């Protein structure tokens, strides 16, 4: 062991000095020298820093490409995590893929996760290199397409997987098709990518339910629209006798009923077999700036003044007294949030419903007066933002 040469090598690798690296190796430095107990070998350090020239010198000198230390860290994995695509490509060409440890998550699955947690062009390019090199998941992992839909990842990643041979009708290990998983998650972008790639729009899960049935149950209206535009069957019957129409009626999803082609919809008491649990809120915290919260109070006051208590109750189904109470709270009981810059107000589910009803009336009803200087389109925007947060 040549300790002095090893130290010169470590320093040269850390600074990226290729000449000094070559000199240290020629002087007897160990190409497997450790940077320190935490960082790993000098090759791992060079790969982490993306120093391709240094990586080449170390590999040519016999540096170990396989796992290092207790955590089985490899140069290939650290280069992948930092999205050094050229280093990844070089290491793969020298057998690094075959040297990966089977005790950790597969490098392919982890690379796919990186496109979500550290999204950047180089992460996508690195994933492409791994796919083209034939990287595969471990036997106990889901296929790349299923894992991607479950995370979920960006549409660009799905397209890359499909371009590289992923089966668009791939099923999860429990038999659930990818398009059903995407629909259940409300991922309309993934649903659209899968459909464009030729996924079977009416593929069934083990309960005989389609993606449309699951989307209807979860009120995922953008997913429903994508599926219907792709020709999803509305009247397919699941093993337990459910159809998309029955599920929409049973959950009282009136807008969805119209989307499914019904000409009228009410609050029918229709027994269905449910595969999802809904959690109605018992109280809600409204957060924002005082002027925005005061604007909501004005919306309620304007609609109440225009409709009167009786018409308000008829049109909204909400109590006028509840609406007035929440308007008063929005003006007088808004308080600064602790350890934050916004203001907040706790309201009940009924009070939130009254607020939403006022926004609906002002956005689409007969009331023509608007809070100055707000436009009707701004009220529509407020309503849509609230609906998205409520999952409507």
C-alpha positions as CSV (number, residue, x, y, z in Angstrom):
1,X,0.0,0.0,0.0
2,X,1.3,3.4,-0.9
3,X,-0.5,5.8,1.4
4,X,1.0,9.0,0.1
5,X,0.1,8.1,-3.5
6,X,-3.4,7.2,-2.4
7,X,-3.9,10.5,-0.8
8,X,-2.6,12.3,-3.9
9,X,-5.1,10.3,-5.9
10,X,-7.9,11.2,-3.7
11,X,-7.1,14.9,-3.9
12,X,-6.7,14.7,-7.6
13,X,-10.0,13.0,-8.1
14,X,-11.8,15.5,-5.9
15,X,-10.4,18.4,-7.9
16,X,-10.9,16.7,-11.2
17,X,-7.2,17.0,-12.2
18,X,-6.8,14.3,-14.8
19,X,-3.0,14.8,-15.1
20,X,-2.6,14.5,-11.3
21,X,-4.8,11.4,-11.3
22,X,-2.7,9.7,-14.0
23,X,0.5,10.6,-12.1
24,X,-0.8,9.2,-8.8
25,X,-1.8,6.0,-10.5
26,X,1.5,5.7,-12.2
27,X,3.1,6.3,-8.8
28,X,1.4,3.3,-7.3
29,X,-1.9,4.6,-6.0
30,X,-4.6,2.1,-5.5
31,X,-7.4,2.7,-8.1
32,X,-9.8,1.4,-5.4
33,X,-8.7,3.9,-2.7
34,X,-11.4,5.2,-0.5
35,X,-12.2,8.9,-0.4
36,X,-13.5,8.4,3.1
37,X,-15.7,6.0,4.9
38,X,-18.9,7.8,3.8
39,X,-18.1,8.8,0.2
40,X,-16.8,5.4,-0.9
41,X,-14.1,4.8,-3.5
42,X,-12.5,7.3,-5.7
43,X,-14.3,5.9,-8.7
44,X,-17.6,6.5,-6.9
45,X,-16.5,10.0,-6.2
46,X,-15.6,10.7,-9.8
47,X,-18.8,9.2,-11.0
48,X,-20.8,11.3,-8.6
49,X,-19.1,14.5,-9.8
50,X,-19.6,13.6,-13.4
51,X,-15.9,13.6,-14.2
52,X,-15.9,11.3,-17.2
53,X,-12.1,11.7,-18.0
54,X,-11.2,10.7,-14.4
55,X,-13.7,7.8,-14.4
56,X,-12.0,6.5,-17.6
57,X,-8.5,6.7,-16.0
58,X,-9.6,4.8,-12.9
59,X,-11.5,2.1,-14.8
60,X,-8.5,1.6,-17.1
61,X,-6.3,1.3,-14.0
62,X,-8.5,-1.5,-12.7
63,X,-10.9,0.3,-10.4
64,X,-13.8,-1.9,-9.2
65,X,-17.1,-1.1,-10.9
66,X,-19.2,-3.3,-8.6
67,X,-20.8,-2.6,-5.2
68,X,-18.8,-0.8,-2.5
69,X,-19.4,-0.8,1.2
70,X,-22.2,-1.8,3.5
71,X,-24.9,0.0,1.3
72,X,-23.7,-1.6,-1.9
73,X,-23.1,1.7,-3.6
74,X,-21.9,1.6,-7.2
75,X,-20.4,4.2,-9.5
76,X,-23.2,3.5,-12.0
77,X,-25.9,4.3,-9.4
78,X,-24.4,7.5,-8.1
79,X,-23.9,8.7,-11.7
80,X,-27.5,7.9,-12.4
81,X,-28.7,9.7,-9.4
82,X,-26.8,12.8,-10.4
83,X,-28.0,12.3,-14.0
84,X,-24.5,12.3,-15.5
85,X,-25.6,10.6,-18.7
86,X,-22.2,10.3,-20.3
87,X,-20.7,8.7,-17.3
88,X,-23.7,6.2,-17.1
89,X,-23.2,5.3,-20.7
90,X,-19.4,4.8,-20.3
91,X,-19.8,2.6,-17.2
92,X,-22.5,0.5,-18.8
93,X,-20.2,-0.1,-21.8
94,X,-17.7,-1.5,-19.2
95,X,-20.1,-3.9,-17.6
96,X,-21.5,-1.8,-14.8
97,X,-25.1,-2.9,-15.4
98,X,-24.2,-6.5,-14.8
99,X,-22.3,-5.6,-11.6
100,X,-25.3,-3.9,-9.9
101,X,-26.4,-5.3,-6.6
102,X,-29.6,-7.4,-6.4
103,X,-30.1,-6.3,-2.8
104,X,-31.2,-2.8,-3.6
105,X,-34.0,-1.4,-5.7
106,X,-33.2,-2.0,-9.4
107,X,-31.3,0.9,-11.0
108,X,-34.0,1.1,-13.7
109,X,-36.8,1.6,-11.1
110,X,-34.8,4.1,-9.2
111,X,-33.9,6.0,-12.4
112,X,-37.6,6.3,-13.2
113,X,-38.3,7.7,-9.7
114,X,-35.6,10.3,-10.3
115,X,-37.6,11.7,-13.2
116,X,-40.3,12.5,-10.7
117,X,-38.3,13.6,-7.6
118,X,-35.5,15.4,-9.5
119,X,-37.0,16.2,-12.9
120,X,-34.5,17.6,-15.5
121,X,-33.7,16.7,-19.1
122,X,-30.6,14.8,-18.1
123,X,-32.7,12.5,-15.9
124,X,-34.8,11.5,-18.8
125,X,-31.8,11.1,-21.0
126,X,-30.2,8.8,-18.4
127,X,-33.3,6.7,-18.2
128,X,-33.3,6.4,-22.0
129,X,-29.7,5.1,-21.8
130,X,-30.6,2.5,-19.2
131,X,-33.6,1.3,-21.3
132,X,-31.6,1.1,-24.5
133,X,-28.9,-0.9,-22.6
134,X,-31.4,-3.5,-21.5
135,X,-31.8,-2.6,-17.8
136,X,-34.6,-4.4,-16.2
137,X,-36.5,-4.4,-12.9
138,X,-35.9,-7.0,-10.2
139,X,-38.2,-10.0,-10.4
140,X,-40.1,-8.8,-7.3
141,X,-40.7,-5.3,-8.7
142,X,-43.5,-4.2,-11.0
143,X,-42.8,-3.7,-14.6
144,X,-41.6,-0.2,-15.5
145,X,-44.9,1.0,-17.1
146,X,-46.9,-0.1,-14.0
147,X,-44.4,1.4,-11.6
148,X,-44.5,4.6,-13.7
149,X,-48.3,4.9,-13.6
150,X,-48.4,4.1,-9.9
151,X,-45.9,6.9,-8.9
152,X,-47.1,8.7,-11.1
153,X,-44.4,10.1,-13.5
154,X,-44.6,12.8,-16.1
155,X,-46.2,11.9,-19.5
156,X,-42.7,12.2,-21.2
157,X,-41.5,9.2,-19.1
158,X,-44.5,7.1,-20.1
159,X,-43.9,7.9,-23.8
160,X,-40.2,6.9,-23.4
161,X,-41.2,3.6,-21.8
162,X,-43.7,2.9,-24.6
163,X,-41.2,3.8,-27.3
164,X,-38.8,1.4,-25.8
165,X,-41.2,-1.5,-26.0
166,X,-43.4,-1.4,-22.9
167,X,-46.7,-3.1,-23.3
168,X,-49.4,-0.5,-23.2
169,X,-51.9,-3.1,-21.9
170,X,-49.5,-4.2,-19.2
171,X,-51.2,-5.5,-16.0
172,X,-50.0,-5.1,-12.4
173,X,-49.1,-8.2,-10.5
174,X,-52.7,-8.4,-9.2
175,X,-54.1,-8.2,-12.7
176,X,-55.1,-4.5,-12.8
177,X,-54.4,-2.9,-16.2
178,X,-52.3,0.2,-16.4
179,X,-55.1,2.3,-17.7
180,X,-57.3,1.3,-14.7
181,X,-54.5,2.3,-12.3
182,X,-54.2,5.7,-14.0
183,X,-57.9,6.2,-13.9
184,X,-58.2,5.3,-10.2
185,X,-55.5,7.9,-9.5
186,X,-57.2,10.6,-11.5
187,X,-54.1,10.9,-13.8
188,X,-55.8,12.1,-16.9
189,X,-52.5,12.8,-18.6
190,X,-51.3,9.2,-18.1
191,X,-54.7,8.0,-19.3
192,X,-54.4,10.1,-22.5
193,X,-50.9,8.8,-23.2
194,X,-51.9,5.2,-22.8
195,X,-55.0,5.7,-25.0
196,X,-52.9,7.4,-27.7
197,X,-50.5,4.4,-27.6
198,X,-53.4,2.0,-28.2
199,X,-54.4,0.9,-24.7
200,X,-57.7,-1.1,-24.6
201,X,-60.1,1.6,-23.3
202,X,-62.5,-1.0,-21.8
203,X,-59.8,-3.3,-20.2
204,X,-61.2,-5.0,-17.1
205,X,-59.7,-5.5,-13.6
206,X,-60.2,-8.6,-11.5
207,X,-63.7,-7.3,-10.5
208,X,-64.7,-6.8,-14.1
209,X,-64.6,-3.0,-13.8
210,X,-63.4,-0.7,-16.4
211,X,-61.3,2.5,-16.1
212,X,-64.5,4.5,-16.8
213,X,-66.3,2.8,-13.8
214,X,-63.4,3.6,-11.5
215,X,-63.2,7.2,-12.8
216,X,-66.9,7.7,-12.3
217,X,-66.8,6.4,-8.7
218,X,-64.0,8.8,-7.9
219,X,-65.5,11.8,-9.8
220,X,-62.4,12.2,-11.9
221,X,-64.1,14.2,-14.6
222,X,-61.0,14.9,-16.8
223,X,-60.3,11.2,-16.8
224,X,-64.0,10.4,-17.7
225,X,-63.8,12.9,-20.6
226,X,-60.6,11.3,-21.9
227,X,-62.1,7.8,-21.8
228,X,-65.4,8.9,-23.3
229,X,-63.7,10.7,-26.2
230,X,-61.7,7.4,-26.8
231,X,-65.0,5.5,-27.0
232,X,-65.3,3.9,-23.6
233,X,-68.4,1.8,-23.2
234,X,-70.9,3.4,-20.9
235,X,-73.1,0.4,-20.3
236,X,-70.6,-2.3,-19.7
237,X,-71.6,-4.4,-16.7
238,X,-69.1,-5.5,-14.0
239,X,-69.1,-8.8,-12.3
240,X,-71.1,-7.3,-9.4
241,X,-73.7,-5.8,-11.8
242,X,-72.5,-2.2,-11.8
243,X,-72.3,0.1,-14.8
244,X,-70.9,3.6,-15.1
245,X,-74.4,5.1,-15.1
246,X,-75.4,3.2,-11.9
247,X,-72.2,4.3,-10.1
248,X,-72.8,7.9,-11.1
249,X,-76.4,7.7,-9.8
250,X,-75.4,5.9,-6.6
251,X,-72.8,8.5,-5.8
252,X,-75.1,11.3,-6.8
253,X,-72.6,12.6,-9.3
254,X,-75.1,14.7,-11.3
255,X,-72.6,16.3,-13.6
256,X,-71.1,13.0,-14.4
257,X,-74.6,11.7,-15.3
258,X,-74.8,14.4,-17.9
259,X,-71.4,13.5,-19.2
260,X,-72.6,10.0,-19.6
261,X,-75.5,11.2,-21.8
262,X,-78.4,11.4,-19.4
263,X,-80.8,14.3,-20.0
264,X,-81.8,14.7,-16.4
265,X,-80.3,13.9,-13.0
266,X,-81.4,14.1,-9.4
267,X,-80.3,13.1,-6.0
268,X,-81.6,9.5,-6.3
269,X,-81.2,6.9,-3.6
270,X,-79.7,4.2,-5.7
271,X,-78.0,1.2,-4.0
272,X,-74.6,0.3,-5.6
273,X,-71.6,-1.7,-4.8
274,X,-68.8,0.7,-3.9
275,X,-65.1,0.2,-4.3
276,X,-64.0,3.6,-2.8
277,X,-64.5,5.3,0.5
278,X,-65.5,9.0,0.6
279,X,-64.4,11.2,3.5
280,X,-66.8,14.2,3.7
281,X,-65.1,17.1,5.6
282,X,-66.5,18.1,8.9
283,X,-64.6,21.3,9.1
284,X,-62.4,23.2,6.7
285,X,-59.6,25.8,7.1
286,X,-59.7,28.6,4.6
287,X,-56.3,30.2,4.1
288,X,-55.3,33.4,2.1
289,X,-54.9,37.1,2.4
290,X,-57.6,39.2,4.1
291,X,-58.7,40.9,0.9
292,X,-59.4,37.5,-0.8
293,X,-61.3,36.2,2.3
294,X,-63.3,39.5,2.4
295,X,-64.0,39.1,-1.3
296,X,-65.7,35.8,-0.5
297,X,-67.8,37.5,2.2
298,X,-68.9,40.1,-0.4
299,X,-69.9,37.3,-2.8
300,X,-72.2,35.8,-0.2
301,X,-73.8,39.1,0.7
302,X,-74.4,40.1,-2.9
303,X,-76.1,36.8,-3.7
304,X,-78.2,36.9,-0.6
305,X,-79.3,40.5,-1.2
306,X,-80.2,39.7,-4.8
307,X,-82.1,36.4,-4.2
308,X,-83.6,36.9,-0.7
309,X,-83.7,34.2,1.9
310,X,-86.4,32.0,0.4
311,X,-85.1,32.0,-3.2
312,X,-81.6,31.4,-1.8
313,X,-82.8,28.3,0.1
314,X,-84.7,27.1,-3.0
315,X,-81.8,27.5,-5.4
316,X,-78.9,26.4,-3.1
317,X,-80.5,24.1,-0.6
318,X,-78.4,25.9,2.1
319,X,-79.6,27.9,5.0
320,X,-79.5,31.7,4.6
321,X,-78.5,32.1,8.3
322,X,-75.5,29.9,7.8
323,X,-74.5,31.9,4.8
324,X,-74.7,35.2,6.6
325,X,-72.8,33.7,9.6
326,X,-69.9,32.6,7.4
327,X,-69.9,36.0,5.6
328,X,-69.6,37.8,9.0
329,X,-66.8,35.4,10.0
330,X,-64.9,36.1,6.8
331,X,-64.9,39.8,7.7
332,X,-64.3,39.7,11.4
333,X,-62.8,36.4,12.5
334,X,-59.9,36.0,10.1
335,X,-56.7,35.6,12.0
336,X,-53.0,35.4,11.2
337,X,-51.7,31.8,10.9
338,X,-49.1,30.9,13.5
339,X,-45.6,30.6,12.0
340,X,-46.8,31.6,8.5
341,X,-47.6,34.7,6.4
342,X,-51.2,33.9,5.5
343,X,-54.5,34.4,7.3
344,X,-57.0,31.7,8.1
345,X,-60.5,30.9,9.2
346,X,-62.0,27.6,10.3
347,X,-65.5,26.9,9.0
348,X,-67.8,24.0,9.1
349,X,-68.7,21.8,6.1
350,X,-72.2,23.5,5.9
351,X,-70.6,26.9,5.9
352,X,-68.2,25.9,3.2
353,X,-71.2,24.5,1.2
354,X,-72.9,27.9,1.6
355,X,-69.8,29.7,0.3
356,X,-69.5,27.5,-2.7
357,X,-73.2,27.9,-3.5
358,X,-72.8,31.7,-3.5
359,X,-69.8,31.4,-5.9
360,X,-71.9,29.1,-8.2
361,X,-74.8,31.6,-8.2
362,X,-72.5,34.6,-8.9
363,X,-70.6,32.7,-11.6
364,X,-73.5,31.1,-13.4
365,X,-76.8,32.3,-11.9
366,X,-79.0,35.3,-12.4
367,X,-77.2,37.8,-10.1
368,X,-75.6,40.5,-12.1
369,X,-74.0,42.7,-9.4
370,X,-70.3,41.9,-8.8
371,X,-67.9,42.9,-6.1
372,X,-65.8,45.8,-7.4
373,X,-63.4,45.5,-9.2
374,X,-63.9,41.8,-9.8
375,X,-65.1,40.3,-13.1
376,X,-67.4,37.3,-13.5
377,X,-64.5,35.3,-15.0
378,X,-62.5,35.9,-11.8
379,X,-65.5,34.5,-9.9
380,X,-65.5,31.5,-12.2
381,X,-61.8,31.0,-11.6
382,X,-62.3,31.1,-7.8
383,X,-65.1,28.5,-8.0
384,X,-63.0,26.2,-10.2
385,X,-60.0,26.4,-7.8
386,X,-62.3,25.6,-4.9
387,X,-63.9,22.7,-6.8
388,X,-60.4,21.3,-7.6
389,X,-59.5,21.3,-4.0
390,X,-62.7,19.6,-3.0
391,X,-62.3,17.0,-5.7
392,X,-65.5,18.1,-7.6
